[in-house]
Amino acid sequence: MSYLANRIQQFGVTVFTEMTALAVQHQAVNLGQGFPDFAAPDFLKEAAREAIAADVNQYAPSYGRAPLKQAISAKVKRHYGLEADPDHEILVTHGATEALCAAILGLVNPGDEVILFEPFYDSYVPDVILAGGVPRFYTLRQPDWQIDREELAALFTPKTKLIIVNTPHNPTGKVFGREELGMIAELCQEHDVLALTDEVYEHIVFDGRVHHLLAQFPGMAARTLTISSLGKSFSVTGWKIGWVIAPPDLLRAAFRTHQFMTFCGAAPLQEAAAVALAVGDEYYTHLTQDYQAKRDFLMQVLAAAGLPPIAPAGTYFVMVDISRLGFPDDVAFCRYLTTAVGVAAIPPSAFYHNPADGARLARFAFCKSQLTLDEAARRLQNWRR
């Protein structure tokens, strides 16, 4: 007899858990799960220590500590010209993953349809299912991951409640351009659909590209929830500091779920996060330059190893084409690479509703130290020889 609720019967262990365990077992260089293996900025760690020493150690307000909400408001005004009232339009959550879940549970009714771009971040579909919603999929195709207006428009129906837009996009590295976002904005207004944007890689974009907020497009401010976090930009994924920016009526939907999920995040880390978000543009310039150098290095290594990379425009992931290697699918390839070569990658078929659509790809993370990337390069070169 299974004691699992029906709503979670189809949920298995995440692909990240499986591949990370396999990497540990075989002492593989882990280019699978997207977490940095290098130190967070010293000034940020010191800010956390100071907050703890100052006894900022009790529950934070459920909407988030005031200094952090004010820092988020100032940041989006400085970077994007977006006005966000810190008292009524910002909610601090336990990471962006909780923000996504709280927003979807707070907005989606049973039977509502939610449009997702696939490959997708792996929590989107479970969140929609938990809410009783029906996922509808737009499949992005390599190598350019472009969107066809007619194909996307065909997914909008009278039952469509929400569209989820992840830009820069994990796992493809696609950065949605102004034309594509404008298209999405027009369709949302035409069909009276809300938008949920996952923008956690907002500061990791390459080759001179610019990240745009969907909320800034005409008619979208009143129907968009913008989600981001501290973890990717400041290499503190374990802090789990995320936020939602939305008009009060939409933010209330996320808050009412959040208050009964986690209620609040760690108070001293929220205080330190406020310090982080006050940094100047120079920090983000160096961040982008560093990650672009890592991207270029890993792409050269992968190409030399016979794994043709698909250049990402943003994020810290690169997809490769494994179609000519003779493996039955991406899962078999990634297990082989981890156990026999000693380099772990992620099989992207887990990010598709039809796994066969991702079976000829593999995803590598380059948010690693140069020593880690060098060791991965050595092992891949040995395998190639």
Order of alpha helices (4+ residues) and beta strands (2+ residues): alpha-beta-alpha-alpha-beta-alpha-beta-alpha-beta-alpha-beta-alpha-beta-beta-alpha-beta-alpha-alpha-alpha-beta-beta-alpha-beta-beta-alpha
